[in-house]
Amino acid sequence: MAARTALQTLTQTNRNMDITQSRIATGQKVASAQDNAAYWSIATTMRSDNAALSTVQDALGLGSATVDVANNAIESSIDVMSEIKKKLVAAREPGVDKSKIQTEIAELQNTLQSVADASVFSGENWLSVNSGVTGYNASKQIVASFTRTAGAVSIGTITINTANVKLYDADTTGVGILDGSRNSAGALSTTGTFALSTVSISALTDSAADITTLNSYIAGADAAIASMTTAGATLGAVKSRITLQKDFIAGLKDAIENGIGQLVDADMNEESTRLQALQVQAQLGIQALSIANQSSQNILSLFR
């Protein structure tokens, strides 16, 4: 009985030692479902959600870059349109050669088109579009969050309406800030008579009617600058929101990771101390088993 008891004690000590060594090797006290089914299940779900948050971070990064490209193009376009406005004001002076001024304006118009066409990131262009193509949607969405409530998951997005941001629209019914028809007051209108992307002053003279026309061009350029400024402010506000959301997601990931650690990570100091104690117990168990076996041998010696 003494030997059997010592053997059982030694077996249990070795089993505990295996568990402790596994915790030290993996750094986790719950490495599989058999360790603690409830904690393992919670930690596995939280890890999955954290991986989804990493994808959200990537999506926010792409969205931020797309907004940056569009915003930079808007700022450049404002500078170019300011130059066009300046040329139009210069053409208002009687006796100037309007055809030469138009040559400069034409180059500036080409620059505006190039800037808008080049503002592409990851296949997205918010400034030069064709609203008539199949699948076009002016409402752009950037994945911003991943949440789990009572077992149900949902995706949060940041929505941007690019209808008020686009500079050019290739569709015949589309209206961009630069290629949309404008009326005599310079405002966008379906009954407008000119578009800033194609306006020309070469044929204008110093007559009262032509001066009125030139004034409408100047008003249109000023209105376009105001619209692009509003578009830039909209994109800037979106960029600020994206930045705040990125910071929040980064902090949320860290908090979840810490929460997982509280559930499954092993206390290495505690486990190391336990391992040393178990090693001592294993040595004592071996000695106890040896003594028990020796006692049986002593009884046998009485029969010799």
C-alpha positions as CSV (number, residue, x, y, z in Angstrom):
1,M,0.0,0.0,0.0
2,A,2.8,2.4,0.8
3,A,4.4,1.8,-2.6
4,R,1.1,2.2,-4.4
5,T,0.4,5.5,-2.5
6,A,3.8,6.8,-3.3
7,L,3.4,5.9,-7.0
8,Q,0.0,7.7,-7.2
9,T,1.5,10.8,-5.6
10,L,4.4,10.8,-7.9
11,T,2.2,10.3,-11.0
12,Q,0.0,13.3,-9.9
13,T,3.1,15.4,-9.3
14,N,4.5,14.5,-12.8
15,R,1.1,15.4,-14.3
16,N,1.1,18.8,-12.6
17,M,4.7,19.3,-13.7
18,D,3.7,18.7,-17.4
19,I,0.9,21.2,-17.1
20,T,3.2,23.8,-15.6
21,Q,6.0,23.2,-18.1
22,S,3.4,23.6,-20.9
23,R,2.3,26.9,-19.5
24,I,5.8,28.1,-19.3
25,A,6.6,27.0,-22.8
26,T,3.5,28.6,-24.4
27,G,3.1,31.5,-22.0
28,Q,-0.6,30.6,-21.7
29,K,-2.6,29.0,-18.9
30,V,-5.5,28.4,-21.3
31,A,-3.9,27.1,-24.5
32,S,-6.8,24.8,-25.6
33,A,-10.4,24.2,-24.9
34,Q,-9.6,21.3,-22.4
35,D,-7.7,23.8,-20.2
36,N,-10.8,26.0,-19.7
37,A,-13.6,25.7,-22.2
38,A,-15.3,29.0,-21.3
39,Y,-12.2,31.1,-21.3
40,W,-10.9,29.5,-24.4
41,S,-14.2,30.2,-26.3
42,I,-14.2,33.8,-25.2
43,A,-10.6,34.4,-26.1
44,T,-11.0,32.7,-29.5
45,T,-13.9,35.0,-30.4
46,M,-12.1,38.1,-29.1
47,R,-9.0,37.2,-31.2
48,S,-11.2,36.8,-34.3
49,D,-12.8,40.2,-33.6
50,N,-9.3,41.8,-33.1
51,A,-8.2,40.4,-36.5
52,A,-11.3,42.0,-38.1
53,L,-10.3,45.3,-36.4
54,S,-6.9,45.0,-38.1
55,T,-8.7,44.9,-41.4
56,V,-10.7,48.0,-40.4
57,Q,-7.4,49.8,-39.7
58,D,-6.3,48.9,-43.2
59,A,-9.5,50.2,-44.7
60,L,-9.2,53.4,-42.8
61,G,-5.7,53.8,-44.1
62,L,-6.9,53.4,-47.7
63,G,-9.8,55.7,-47.1
64,S,-7.5,58.3,-45.6
65,A,-5.2,58.1,-48.6
66,T,-8.1,58.5,-51.1
67,V,-9.3,61.5,-49.2
68,D,-5.8,63.0,-49.2
69,V,-5.4,62.6,-53.0
70,A,-8.8,64.2,-53.6
71,N,-8.1,67.0,-51.2
72,N,-4.7,67.8,-52.6
73,A,-6.2,67.9,-56.1
74,I,-9.0,70.3,-54.9
75,E,-6.4,72.6,-53.4
76,S,-4.4,72.6,-56.6
77,S,-7.5,73.2,-58.6
78,I,-8.4,76.2,-56.5
79,D,-5.0,77.7,-57.2
80,V,-5.4,77.1,-61.0
81,M,-9.0,78.5,-61.0
82,S,-7.8,81.6,-59.1
83,E,-5.3,82.1,-62.0
84,I,-8.2,81.8,-64.5
85,K,-10.2,84.3,-62.5
86,K,-7.3,86.7,-62.5
87,K,-6.9,86.4,-66.3
88,L,-10.7,87.0,-66.8
89,V,-10.4,90.1,-64.6
90,A,-7.4,91.3,-66.7
91,A,-9.5,90.7,-69.9
92,R,-12.1,93.1,-68.4
93,E,-9.6,96.0,-69.1
94,P,-10.6,97.8,-72.4
95,G,-8.1,97.4,-75.3
96,V,-6.3,94.2,-74.1
97,D,-5.7,91.4,-76.5
98,K,-8.3,88.8,-75.3
99,S,-7.1,86.1,-77.7
100,K,-3.6,86.1,-76.0
101,I,-5.2,85.9,-72.6
102,Q,-7.4,83.1,-73.9
103,T,-4.2,81.1,-74.8
104,E,-3.2,81.2,-71.2
105,I,-6.7,80.4,-70.0
106,A,-6.8,77.4,-72.3
107,E,-3.6,76.0,-70.8
108,L,-5.0,76.5,-67.3
109,Q,-8.2,74.7,-68.3
110,N,-6.1,71.8,-69.6
111,T,-4.2,71.8,-66.2
112,L,-7.5,71.5,-64.3
113,Q,-8.6,68.6,-66.4
114,S,-5.2,66.9,-65.9
115,V,-5.3,67.4,-62.1
116,A,-8.8,66.0,-61.9
117,D,-8.0,63.0,-64.1
118,A,-4.8,62.2,-62.1
119,S,-6.4,62.3,-58.7
120,V,-6.8,58.5,-58.5
121,F,-5.9,56.2,-55.6
122,S,-6.6,52.4,-55.6
123,G,-8.9,52.8,-58.6
124,E,-11.0,55.5,-57.0
125,N,-11.4,59.0,-58.6
126,W,-13.8,61.3,-56.8
127,L,-13.1,64.4,-58.9
128,S,-13.4,63.2,-62.5
129,V,-16.3,60.7,-62.9
130,N,-18.9,59.4,-65.3
131,S,-22.2,59.2,-63.4
132,G,-23.8,57.4,-66.3
133,V,-21.8,54.2,-66.1
134,T,-23.4,51.1,-64.6
135,G,-22.9,50.7,-60.9
136,Y,-21.9,54.4,-60.3
137,N,-22.7,55.6,-56.8
138,A,-21.8,59.1,-55.6
139,S,-22.0,57.9,-52.0
140,K,-18.6,56.5,-51.0
141,Q,-18.3,54.5,-47.8
142,I,-15.2,53.8,-45.8
143,V,-15.2,50.9,-43.4
144,A,-14.7,52.5,-39.9
145,S,-15.7,49.9,-37.2
146,F,-16.5,46.3,-36.4
147,T,-18.7,45.7,-33.4
148,R,-20.3,42.7,-31.8
149,T,-23.5,43.0,-29.7
150,A,-25.2,40.0,-28.2
151,G,-23.5,37.7,-30.7
152,A,-24.5,39.8,-33.7
153,V,-21.8,41.7,-35.7
154,S,-22.2,44.9,-37.6
155,I,-19.9,47.1,-39.7
156,G,-19.8,50.8,-39.3
157,T,-18.9,53.1,-42.1
158,I,-18.0,56.8,-42.8
159,T,-20.1,58.0,-45.8
160,I,-18.9,60.7,-48.2
161,N,-21.2,62.2,-50.8
162,T,-18.9,63.0,-53.8
163,A,-21.7,64.6,-55.8
164,N,-20.7,67.9,-54.3
165,V,-17.0,67.2,-54.7
166,K,-16.7,66.2,-58.3
167,L,-15.1,68.7,-60.7
168,Y,-15.9,66.8,-64.0
169,D,-18.8,64.5,-64.9
170,A,-18.5,62.8,-68.4
171,D,-22.2,61.9,-68.4
172,T,-24.4,64.2,-70.5
173,T,-26.7,64.7,-67.6
174,G,-24.0,65.0,-65.0
175,V,-22.9,68.3,-63.4
176,G,-19.4,68.9,-62.2
177,I,-18.1,72.1,-60.6
178,L,-16.0,72.9,-63.6
179,D,-17.9,71.3,-66.5
180,G,-21.4,72.1,-65.4
181,S,-23.4,74.8,-67.2
182,R,-23.6,78.2,-65.5
183,N,-26.0,81.1,-65.9
184,S,-25.3,84.8,-66.2
185,A,-25.0,85.0,-62.4
186,G,-22.3,82.3,-62.5
187,A,-24.4,79.7,-60.7
188,L,-24.8,76.1,-61.9
189,S,-28.0,75.8,-63.9
190,T,-29.6,73.4,-66.4
191,T,-30.3,76.5,-68.5
192,G,-26.8,77.8,-68.2
193,T,-24.9,79.1,-71.3
194,F,-21.3,78.4,-70.5
195,A,-19.0,76.0,-68.6
196,L,-15.7,77.0,-67.0
197,S,-14.0,74.0,-68.5
198,T,-14.6,75.3,-72.1
199,V,-15.2,79.0,-71.6
200,S,-13.4,81.2,-74.2
201,I,-13.0,84.9,-74.4
202,S,-11.2,85.1,-77.8
203,A,-14.2,86.4,-79.7
204,L,-15.3,88.9,-77.0
205,T,-15.0,92.7,-77.6
206,D,-15.5,95.8,-75.5
207,S,-19.2,96.0,-76.4
208,A,-21.6,96.3,-73.5
209,A,-23.0,92.8,-74.3
210,D,-19.6,91.2,-74.3
211,I,-18.6,92.9,-71.1
212,T,-21.8,91.5,-69.5
213,T,-20.8,88.1,-70.8
214,L,-17.2,88.5,-69.4
215,N,-18.7,89.5,-66.0
216,S,-20.7,86.3,-65.9
217,Y,-17.5,84.4,-66.6
218,I,-15.8,86.1,-63.7
219,A,-18.8,85.4,-61.5
220,G,-18.7,81.8,-62.5
221,A,-15.0,81.4,-61.7
222,D,-15.6,83.0,-58.3
223,A,-18.6,80.6,-57.7
224,A,-16.4,77.6,-58.7
225,I,-13.7,78.6,-56.2
226,A,-16.3,78.9,-53.5
227,S,-17.7,75.4,-54.4
228,M,-14.2,73.9,-54.4
229,T,-13.4,75.5,-51.1
230,T,-16.5,74.0,-49.6
231,A,-15.5,70.6,-51.1
232,G,-12.1,70.9,-49.6
233,A,-13.5,71.7,-46.2
234,T,-15.8,68.6,-46.5
235,L,-12.9,66.4,-47.4
236,G,-10.8,67.9,-44.6
237,A,-13.5,67.2,-42.0
238,V,-13.7,63.6,-43.3
239,K,-9.9,63.2,-43.0
240,S,-10.0,64.5,-39.4
241,R,-12.8,62.0,-38.6
242,I,-10.8,59.1,-40.2
243,T,-7.7,60.1,-38.1
244,L,-9.7,60.1,-34.9
245,Q,-11.3,56.7,-35.8
246,K,-7.9,55.2,-36.6
247,D,-6.6,56.3,-33.2
248,F,-9.7,54.8,-31.5
249,I,-9.4,51.5,-33.3
250,A,-5.7,51.2,-32.3
251,G,-6.6,51.8,-28.7
252,L,-9.5,49.4,-28.9
253,K,-7.2,46.6,-30.3
254,D,-4.8,47.1,-27.4
255,A,-7.6,47.0,-24.9
256,I,-9.0,43.7,-26.4
257,E,-5.5,42.2,-26.4
258,N,-5.0,43.0,-22.8
259,G,-8.4,41.5,-22.0
260,I,-7.5,38.3,-23.8
261,G,-4.2,38.2,-21.8
262,Q,-6.1,38.5,-18.5
263,L,-8.1,35.4,-19.5
264,V,-5.5,33.1,-21.0
265,D,-2.0,34.3,-20.2
266,A,0.1,32.6,-17.6
267,D,1.8,34.4,-14.7
268,M,5.4,33.4,-15.5
269,N,6.6,34.2,-12.0
270,E,4.0,32.1,-10.4
271,E,4.4,29.2,-12.8
272,S,8.2,29.2,-12.4
273,T,7.8,29.0,-8.6
274,R,5.3,26.2,-9.0
275,L,7.7,24.3,-11.3
276,Q,10.5,24.5,-8.7
277,A,8.1,23.2,-6.0
278,L,6.9,20.4,-8.2
279,Q,10.5,19.4,-9.0
280,V,11.2,19.1,-5.3
281,Q,7.9,17.1,-4.8
282,A,8.9,14.8,-7.7
283,Q,12.3,14.1,-6.1
284,L,10.6,13.4,-2.7
285,G,8.1,11.2,-4.4
286,I,10.8,9.1,-6.0
287,Q,12.5,8.8,-2.6
288,A,9.2,7.8,-1.0
289,L,8.6,5.2,-3.6
290,S,12.1,3.9,-3.2
291,I,11.7,3.6,0.6
292,A,8.3,1.9,0.2
293,N,9.8,-0.7,-2.2
294,Q,12.8,-1.2,0.2
295,S,10.4,-2.0,3.0
296,S,9.0,-4.9,1.0
297,Q,12.5,-6.2,0.4
298,N,13.1,-6.0,4.1
299,I,10.1,-8.3,4.8
300,L,11.4,-10.8,2.2
301,S,14.7,-10.9,3.9
302,L,13.0,-12.3,7.1
303,F,12.2,-15.5,5.2
304,R,15.8,-16.1,4.1
